Structure formats: C-alpha cells, structure tokens
C-alpha cells in the first residue's frame, strides 16, 4: 500500500511539474495602448522604394522583411456613430519617428466597426 502511494505521489508531481512549464513573456506593442495608424502603403524594408526613401532620410532598416508603412497618419474617428475611418491600410506601427512619412514595424490590422 505504501509503495502505491509513493508511486501515485511521484506521478502526480510529474504531471504538475510538466504542466507548470516556463511562461514566455509576450512582447507588448503600441497598439495595446491604441496607437493605430492609417498608411497609404505598407511594404517590406527591402523593396526598392522603401530602401531609397529610408536612405534619403538616413534611416537604418534592420532586416529586409520588416514591414514599413509609407505616409502614415493617426487613425481618425468620425462623429457620433461615424466610427473609425481609413481609406488605405490600417496598421499598428512600432516606430513612427519620421512624422508619418515612413513608419517601421507596421502590422496590418482589421478594424471591426
């Protein structure tokens, strides 16, 4: 009887140990705080137009696959019942340091009205 209890305890301890694996911290983005942009275009950093524009502005883009927004502005909200309006691509951008001309780390989002 004693050995059965020891085996049961060991088995249950193993289950708890496996279930309590390490937690992976999620990276927060500015969209969590509501910083949504409306960009006329979203392209990869390696595209010819983006790399030329970044070079002229002195912006170093890390990685050719990084999404970059062109001509971005804060998403406007219409009047009562109007909802959010964006006639181009709504995105969440991590770095909008160039005043919206070029924004780095843009992720397309879907706006549900």
Secondary structure, DSSP 8 states (H G I E B T S, - for coil): -HHHHHHHHHHHHHHHHHHT---------GGGGT-EEEEEEEEETTSHHHHHHHHHHT-----TT-EEEEEEEE-EE-STTT-EE-SSEEEEEEE-TTTTSEEEEEEE-----
